[in-house]
Amino acid sequence: MKPGLLLVSRLRRAFAAFSELLARRWKNSFYLYLAVLFTLFAVADAAFLHVTAEMRQAAFDAMVRYRIIVPKPDPDIVILDINEASLAAMAKDYGRWPWPRQVMGEFLEQIEKQQPKAVVFDILFSDADVYNPDSDAYFDAAIAATHNTFFPMLRLDPASDALSQVKPGMIPDAAPLPGEAKQDATIAVVLPHFQAALSGGRLGLHNIYPDVDGTARQYLVYRNEYGWKLPSLPARVARELGWPEPAAQRVLLNWRGPPFSYRYLSFSDVFSDFSNKQKKRPPDEFRNKVIIIGSTAPSLFDIKPTPLSQMHPGVEILATALDNFKHGDYLRFPEARVAYLLLSLAIVWLTAWGFYHGAGRSKIDRLFGASQFILIGISYASINFTDTYINLTGPVSIGLAYFTLARIYASATGKALEQDMVRASLERGGALRATLLLIRLDTTRNVMTGVVLEKIRYGLEKTGTEPKSAEVLKGYQKGLWDLFEKTFAVSWVVAAEDTDGAARVEKDVAAVLAALPPLLRKNLAYADNAASWFVHQGLVSGGTAAHASWRVMFAQALLRWDEQQRGKTI
């Protein structure tokens, strides 16, 4: 024998021996032991491990990218984009970024003439322009003349709080939480440089906090800093414009599409049109609009990874949050850890019950597959048709992992664990009384798939109380074996001298035959006269002679059945 074939043969024998060992040691109890281990893991994961959290995030990203119903971006939210084209166009007159603040002042004065609903800056004006103090003063005066401008503030690393001189109570719109506010705490935060922006009080945090994998999926509504509630920039805009402010501290963003789904206008195009005597743009283009002034220029580094893109402009993330807050359709994501845990355990233990009681591989496969499809469908439907994202990835993942291991064990030990009267005869000595029930189905009127045959076989095997084996002779082989197409062989064996056992087997045979017609009516289109059967009893040898005696037993049964059929036709 070739070395490769010899190695394969030895590996197969070793695997078979190992499977036999597992089957003898654990039998079907393995499924219960495995369910206990998964129960412990599921509880630990819900409490502190959070292993399935990354799976949930990946599933959310996929569902967002490929969902069917995508909400449309609000046409009244417009992004004035300081893009690379704007940087290049304005460099001739104003130099490199940052431009003199007078540019923003003039722009603000012009756009306010069109009465926009809000002008939201996604630009942090943190320091004075020491080379252009008059320019700063111009911008400050332009801000003071408005009542609808909003500015960001930046929360720094809390490790720097002790070095700051800013107390939360000094920040406009910082609200103390009852019984929690610490009056002497300091907070590291960068506020706008302009007094008019501070006096107006329309400030909010524009920090974007990604998840542990670096992807931005959520937006903070507010931060709790030493018992003080600091609003985010979208929350501050929502409060000013009368939009319902989310009650949760953070929300899952309901994305409107890939980058550049909103209406973008080049900042330089709009600014230059304001300066032209002959206007090319509509005079009320920004009336009642929410204007966001930000940048998509890669050189300004305001790019974040999101579920829809690794290069999502930060200004559009802000626009998405504003859109969500305006319409109240941000995604709620109930933690429901206990509910998800109970669902995970239900999947695991129901699957374990099916394997433990031998419900049939095809039946378990169908039911488990259907349950997982339904759960994933619920998650997918929730993100398409509702504002509440029901994330069932954790229970699905745990259930799938359990099913995979259980299925591997079932495949490895299935032959050793199945009820087999030939094997039972091999394990016993002496003379044995065997009973063989042969059932042949009529295939002329009924189409019998493997699934249908397995349902009937499983029903026959589970009928009655005595140990038995039920097999399907499918007749897929050619020639002589085709004669046994769609034939069931149900067998029993007891000790030859066990008269009580023989009597119980007779009752069991009667029970199987009584259950046959209902089984056929349930699974076949034409069940009347769809089966013929024959019962044969005889003695077989136990031990090493079992195989030979069972072959004789089967041949005798076929001969007697054939003689019976010929006697009926004479």
N, C-alpha and C positions, 0 to 999 in steps of 0.2 A: 504494500500500500504506500502511496506517495506520502511524504512527511506532512504536507499541508492537510491532506484528507485525514490522516491519522490524528493530527492535532484537533481538527474540527470534530472528529468522532469522539475523542476523549473529552473535549469541552462539553459536548452534548450529553454524554453520559454523566459527567460531573454535575451539570445543571439539573438533569433528571433526578440524580441521587439527592441533591440539595433540596429540590422541590419536594421530594418524598419526605425528607427529614422535616421540613417546615410543616408539611401537611399533617404528619403524625404528631408533631409537637404542639402546634397551635390550632390546627383545624380551622373551623370558621370563627373561633374566638379571636383570631388575629384582627378581624374587622372591628371588634369592640375595643381591643387594646389600642389599635390605631386611632379610633375615635376619641378615646380618653386623652391620648397625647395631643391630638388636634384641639380638644377642648381646653387643655391647659395653655396651649399656644395662643388660642383665640382670646382667652381671658387676659393673658399677659400682654398681648398685642394691643388690646383695647385699653389696658391700664397704663402701660408705660413703654412698650417696645415700639409701637407704631410702624411696624415693618410694612404694612400694606398701604401706608400713606403715600409712598412714591407711586405705587400702582394706581391709586385713586387719581393722583395728579396726571399721570400719563393717560389714563382713560378719559379724564376731563378734556385734556388737550385734543385727543383724537376726536371726541364727540363734537367739540366746538369747531374743529377744522372741517368736519364732514357732515355737519347737521344740515337738515333739509330746509328748515324755516329760520332764516337769519333776519333779525330786526333791522330795519333800514336806519341809517344815521339821520338825525334830526337836521332838516335843511336850514333851520334857523341858527345852527351852530357853525360858525365860519372860522377857519384858521388862517390868520395872516402870517405867512411863513417867511421867516428870515432864512431863506435857503441859500445855497451856494451862488445861485444866480443873483440874488439880492446883494450878497456880500461883494460880488465882483462889480455889479452895476454901481453901487454906492461908494465903492472905494475911491473912485476918481474925485469925488467931492468931499467925502468925510473920512477917508483913510480906512485903515483896517479896523475890524471889530475889537473892542466896543466903540461904537460911534459916540460922538458928543451927545449928551442927554437932551440937548435942544431938539435933536431930530425927533426924539420920542415926544417931546412937548408939542412940537408943531403937528406931529401926526395925531396926537390926542385931541388937540384943538379942532382939527379938521374933521375927524371922525365923529366927534361929539355933535357937530352940526347936523348930522344925519339921525341923531337920537337913537343910538343903539340901546338895547336893554341892559347890556353889561359889557365892559371891556376888561378882560381878564389877562393880566400879564403872567406869562410863564417864564419870566426873566427875573432873576434875583438882583436887585439894585442894592448891593450890600455896602459899597464904599463910595466916598466922595470922589469926584473927578477933580483932583487937586490942580490940574492944568487948565480946567475950564469951569471955575466956580460960577460964572455968570450963566453958563449952560445948565448947570445943576439948578440954579435959582429959577430959570425959565421953566424947567420941567416941574419943579415943585409948585410953581404958581399954576401951571396947567392942571396938575392933579387937584389942587385946592379948589379949582373952579368946577370940579365934577362931583357927582354923587353916586356914580355907578362904576367906578374903577376898583379893581381888586388886585391885590399884590400878594406874592408868596413870601413865606418865611421858611427857613431851613432849620430843621432839628439836627443838631450835631450829636456826636457820640456821647451817650450819658456819662462815659468815663471822664469827660471834660466838665461836668456840671460844677464841680467844686472850684474850678478856675473862673467861672462866669460870675458877673455881677448883676445879671438879669434875673429878677424874681418873676415867677409865673404871674403874679398880680400886676406886674408892670406891662404885660402883653395885652394889647386890645383884644377884647372878646374872649379872654381866658376866663372861664366860669368856674368858681369853686364848687366842688362836690360836697354836699352836706356831711359834716363830720369827718371829712378826709383831708381837707386842704391844709397844707403846711405853709405857714406864712413866711418862714425864714428860708425856705429852700431856694436854691438858685438853679438855673437851667441854661445849658449851652444851646443857644439858638441864635441864628443870624436873622436880624430884622431889616426891613427896608431902611435905607439911609435917609429917605425924605420924610421930613416932619409932616407934610400934608398927608402922606400915606398912613403914617402912624395916627394922626389925628382923625382921619376918616374912619379908622377902625375896621376897614374891610380887608382883613388879613387872614391867611390860612396856610397851613403847612402844605407843601407840595412834594414832600418826600414820597418816593415810591419804594415800598418794601417788598422785594421778591421773596418767593418761597425758598426753602432750603436748597433747591436745585438751581437757584438763580433766575427762575422764570417769574415774571410779574403776572399774577392772576387776580389779586385782590387789591382793594383800595381802602385805606383807612378813612373812616368817617371822623374820628377824633382820636387823640392820644390822651391817656390819663397820666399826667405828670405831677407826682407828689400831691395828688388829690385835686389837681386842676385839669379842667377839660379844655384841651387845645383843639380847635376845629381844623379840619383839612380845608384846603382852598375850595373844592367843590361843595363841601358842606356849608362854608361861609356864603358862597354865592346862592346856594339853595335857600338859606335862611333869609337873605336879603330880598330874593325874588319871590318868596312865598311858596317855594316848592316843598313838598313833604321831606323832612330830613330823616334818614334812616335811623332806627332806634339802635341797631347793632353797632358795635365798635368798628367792624370791618365788613365789607361786602365783597362778594365774588362778582367780578365785572361781566356784564352781558355784552360781549363783543359785537360790534356792528359789522365786522368784516376784516379783511387784511389791511395792512397799512395803506393810507391814502384813500380810505373809503369816504371820509368827510370832504367837504368843499374846501379846497386850498386856494389861496390867492397869494401871489408873490408880493411880499412887503414892498419891494422897490417899485413894482408896477403901480400899486395903489398910491404910494407916497408921491411918485412923480406925477400922477394924474391930479393929485391935490394941488400941485404947483402950477399946472398948465392952465392957461387962460381958456383954451378950447378943451373942455372936459369930454373925455371919451367914455367915461363910466357913468352909470345911472346916478342921479343926485340923491336917491333914497335907497341905494344898494344895501346899506347896513342898518336901515331903520328896523327897530325891534329885534335885531339880531344879538346873539351872544358872540362877541368877538374875542378870540383867543390869540394873543400875540406871542409866538414862540418860534422855535427853530427846528428844522429837519436837517440842517447842514451837518454832515458827519464831522467836520472840523470843530464843531462846538460840543460834540460828545454827549448829546442828549438822546441816546439810542438805548433801548432796553429789549431784552428777549421776552416774548409773550407766547401764549399757546399758538398764535397765528403766524409769528415771524420771529426770527432771531434778531431782526433789525427793525424794531417797532419804534417810531418816533415818540419820545416822551410827551410831546405836546398833544399827540393823538390819544395817548392813554388818559391824559387830563380831559380831553374832549369826550372820551367814552364815559368817564366817571360823571362829568357834568350831564351828559345825555341820560345816563342811568338814573341820576338823582332827579332830573327834571320829570321823567316819566315814571319813576318808581318801579322800573322793571329790572333793577339789579337782581342778581341771582341770590336767592336765599339758599343756604346750605345747612340744614339742620344737622348738628353733630350726631344726635341720636345714637350715641355709642352703645347704649344698652340694647336698643332695638336692633342695630346692626349685629351686635354680638349674638343676640338670641336668634336672629336669622341665620347667621353662620353656623351656630350649633344645630339648628333645625336641619339645615342642608346636610351637615356631616352625619348626624345621627339617623336621619331618614335613609341616607345612602348606606350607612352601616347596617341598618335593619334589613334593607333589601339584599345586601351581600350575605349577611349572616343567615338569613332564612332561605337563601338560594332562590331568589325570585326569578332567576333566569337572566343571563347576561344581556341578551337583546332587549329584554324589557327594562332592565336597569339602565342600559345605555340610552334607550329612547326617553325614559322618564327624566333621567338626569340631564340629558341634552336639552330636552324641552324646558326644564326648569331654569337652566342657565340662560337659554335664549330668551325666556320671558323676563328674567331679572335684568339682563342687559337691555332688553327692549324697553323696560320701565325707565331705566336711567336715560336711555336715548330719547324716549318720548318726553320725559320731564324737561329736558333741556331744549326741546323743540316747541313744546306746546304750553309750558308753564314757566313761571318765574322762580320755581323752587327746584333746585337740582338735587335729585335723589341719587346719591352716589352709592351704588350697590357693588362696586368693584371689589371691596374687601370681602364680603360674603361669597361672591363668585370666585374670587381667587383662592380663598381657603377651601371652598367646596371642590373646586377643580383639582387642587393639590391632593386633597384626600381621595377623590375619585381615581386619580391617576395611580397613586400608590396601591389602592385597593384593587384596581383593575390589573395591575402588574402581578400582584399576588394571586389574584383569581386565575390569570392566564398560566402562571407558573405551577399552581397547585390544583388547577381545575380537574385534571384527569384523576389525580390521586384522591380528591375529595368527593367526586361525584359518586352517587350510589350505583354500584356496579356489582351485579350478582355473580359474575364470573370472578371478579376479584375477591368477593366475599367467599366464594367456594375455594379459592386458592389459599385463603387464610384459615380455613377450617379443615379438619380431617374427617375421615370416615365417609359413610354413605349419606347423601343428602337428597331430599325430595324437592325437585324443581318443578315450577309451574311457568309455562310460557304462553302468553296471550299475544297472538298475531292479529293485527287490524290493518286491512288494506282499504285504501280510499279510492273512490271512483274519480278518475281524472278527466273523464270525457266531458263533463259538464262544468267542473269547477277549476278555476285557475288557482293553484296552490303555491304561493311563494314560500320562501324559507321562513319568513316572519309568521305566516299563518300556521305552518307546520310546527314551529317552535311553541306557539301559543297552545296548540292542541296537545303537544307532547308534555308541556309543563302542567297543563290541567290534568292530564292522566296521571302524571307522577305524583301530584299533590292530592289526588283523591284517595280516600281511605286512610287507614291508620298503620298498615304494615309496611316495613321497609321493602322497597321495590326499585327497579330501575326501568326507565322508559327511554327508548331510543328511536330515532327515525332512520329508516333505510331509504335514502332519497333516490337511489337508482341512477346516480350521475355517471356511473361506470357503464361502459358499453358491453354488449354481448349478454352473457348469462345473467349478470347482476342487474340488468335492466328489468328483469322479471320482478324485482322487489321494489319497483318504484313506488314511492309514497306509501310505504308500509311501516307501521309502528310495531315494535317488539317490546312488550312489557313482561318483566320476569320477576319471580319470587323464589326464594330458597329457604328451607328450614331443615332441621335434622330429620333423618328418615324415620326415627322412632317418635318424633314429636307430633302426636296426633292432634293435640290442642292447637299447635302451630299450623298444622295442615288445615284445620277447620277455620282458623282465622284468615288464612290465605284465600280459602274458598269464598268467604264473606267479602274479602277485599276485591277479589275478581268480580264478584257480583256488583260491588259498589262502582268499580271502574266502568263496567259495561252499562250501568245505569246512568253514569255521568257522561257517557260518550254522546248520546243524541243531543243533549243541551249544548255540549261543546261544539258539535258540528253545526248546529243551528246558529250559534253565536259567531262562528268564524267562516262559514261557507255560504255562498249564495243559494246553492241547491243542496240542502242537507238531507232531504228524504231519500232513503235507500242509497246513501252516499258511501256506506262502509259495509264491509263483510268482515267477520272475525272467526277465530278458531282458538280454542283452549286445549293445550296439551300438557300432560303431567307425566313425569318419569323420574327415575333415579339417576343422579350424577355423582361422580366421585369428587371428593374434596382433595385439597393439596395439589401436588404436581400434576395429577391426572385430570384436573378440572377443565383445562382447555379442550382436551380431546373429547371428554364426555359431553361438554356443552355443544361441541360441533355435531356430535351424533344426535344430541337432543334436538337441535335446530333442524337437522335433516329429517328426523323422524316426524317432527311437527309439520314440516312442509309436505311430506308424503301422506300423512294422515289427512291433512287439509285437502290435498288434491284428490284423495280417494273419496272424501266426503262430498266434494264438489261434483265429481263424476257420478257418484251415486244419486245425486239430486237430478242430474240431467238424463239418467236412464229411464 
